[in-house]
C-alpha cells in the first residue's frame, strides 16, 4: 500500500495504488494530502476485506452513482461520440427508472422501459402532424448501453447478481437494401466539389475506408503502394491495422510522418450530405461508398475472405 504525489495544473495532488488478491486498485489523483489519500486507501481496503468475508452480502449501489462512474470510465477509454451517446441514453434510463439501488432493478423493469421508449418513438409526428416513420434502432441502442452498464457494475464490484438485461431480445428491425451510388451520380457530385473534397471522396471510394479511418490517416501510414487503416473491433478496444492498396488519388503526394493526410477535417465531414441533396436524387452518405467498394470487389470475383480483410471485418 502506497500513496503517490503528482503535479497538476491546479497544484499537487495525491493518489493511492495497491495490489489485493492479484488485482491492482488505484484512485484518481484528487487528494489534497498524503494523509487524505492514505485514509481513502484504508477505507477501500477495509471494504475489500469485508466483501471477501461476506461474499453474499449486498453492496448499496445507486443507479445515479453507477451511471456517473460508468460515464467516467467511457470518457477515459472510448471516443467522444460513444461517451455522448451513452450519456444521452443513460440519462433517459435514470429519468424513467429513478435513483434506486441497482440490485432492485428487475428484468420486468427493463422490459417496461423499452416498451415505453418504442411506443414513444412511434407516436412522433412532424410539424404538420403526420406520423414520422421510425425504426427500433434507438431502442436496441438503449438496450446495449444498459446491458453494458450492469455488466460493468457486476464485474467492478464483483456483485452476486444476474444482469437484468440478460435474456431480453433486441427489437425487430426492417432490413433494407444497401444503396450504392452509380458512376453518373459520382461524376455529378464531383463537379460540385473542390479539390480536397474530391480527393477525400476518391480515397473512401477506392479504399473502402470508414470515414473516421480516412480522417485519422497520417503520412506515416502511406506507403509506396499501400496505406494502413486503423479501426477498433469494439468500443474501447485496441486499434487494429490493415493494409489496402494505395489509391490513385494519393499517387505522387508526399506527407510528413505526423501530418494528417486530410487535415482539413477533424470530425466527420458534412459537405457530402449537402452536395448529395443538391443532386435531388437518392440520399446517400459516406458508408454508401464503402458498400460500393465491397460490391465492386465482389463483381471482380475476389474471395469473400479477401473482401472481409480489405474492409476490416472480423
Secondary structure, DSSP 8 states (H G I E B T S, - for coil): -EEEEEEETTEEEEEEEEEETTEEEE--S-BSSHHHHHHHHHHHHHHHHHHHHTTTS----BHHHHHHHHHHHHHHHS-HHHHHHHHHHHHHHHHHH-S-BGGG--HHHHHHHHHHHHHHHHT-B-TTS-B----SHHHHHHHHHHHHHHHHHHHHTT-S---TTTT---------------HHHHHHHHTTS-HHHHHHHHHHHHH---HHHHHH-BGGGB-SSEEEEEEESSTT--EEEEEEE--GGGTT----TT-BTTTT-SS---HHHHHHHHTTS----HHHHHHHHHHHHHHTT--HHHHHHHHT--
